[in-house]
Amino acid sequence: MGSPTSAVVTTRIDAGLNAKLDALARGVRRSKSYLAAEAIAAYVELNEWQIGEITAGIVELDSNQVLSEDQADMEYDRLLKP
């Protein structure tokens, strides 16, 4: 037997959010389940990225790969130039 391509997740949301989700689902002609899965996927992707960047920053700090304040200011100014 192969592994399933999806899994069931049960969660509780307040009645007001549920009503908004119902309305949105009707408006975009998608199921509430589809919208919830999309929202969870976006949340997980964002937080995985954020945690990865924080972890990379900690590794840089631990290995003394840091910029002085002046170096940081120059890099910031360089990035702002068109």
N, C-alpha and C positions, 0 to 999 in steps of 0.2 A: 504494500500500500504506500502511495506517495503522501507527502505531507500536504495538508490543505493550503490553499492560497489565501485564505482569510480566516479570521477567528472572531468569535463573538465576544464583545466587551459590554458589560452592563454598567451604567452609571446613573446617578440621580442628579437632576437639575431642577432648579426652582420653576414653578408654574409660569412665571412671566417669561423666562428664557425659553421654555418649551413652546409657549405661544408664538414668540418671535421666530423660533426655529420652524414651526409649522408654517407660518406665513412666508418665510423665506423659501422654504422647500416648495410651496405652491407656486410662488413667484418665479422661481427658476426651473420649475418642473423637474425637480430632483427629489429623491427620498431624503428624509431626515437622516437616515443612516449614512447615505452618501456624503451629505454635508458635514456630519460629525466626523466621519473618517478623514475627509479633506482637512478639516480644522485641526484634528489631532496630528495628522502628518505634517502640517505646516508648523505646528507648535514644537513637535519633536525635532524637526529639521533645524529650526531656529536655535533651540536650546542645545542641540548637539554641536552646532557651529560655535555658539557662544562659549560653551564649556571647553571645546577644543582650543579656542583662542586664549582663554584664561590659562589653560594648562600649558600652552606653548609659551605664554608670557612668564609663567612661573619658572619654566625650564630656562628661559633666557636670563631671568634674574639670578637663578641659582648658579649659572655659569658665567656671571658677571658680564653678560652681553647687554649692557645698558648704555644709554646716551646721557651726556651731561645736559644740564638745562639749556645751555647755549646751543648744543648740537640739536636738541629737540626743537628749539625755536627755529633754527635754520631749516630743519626738515619740514616743519609745519609750514613755514613761509614758502618753501619750494613746492609743496603740494597744493598750495592755494593759487599759485601762478597759473594763468591760462595757457 
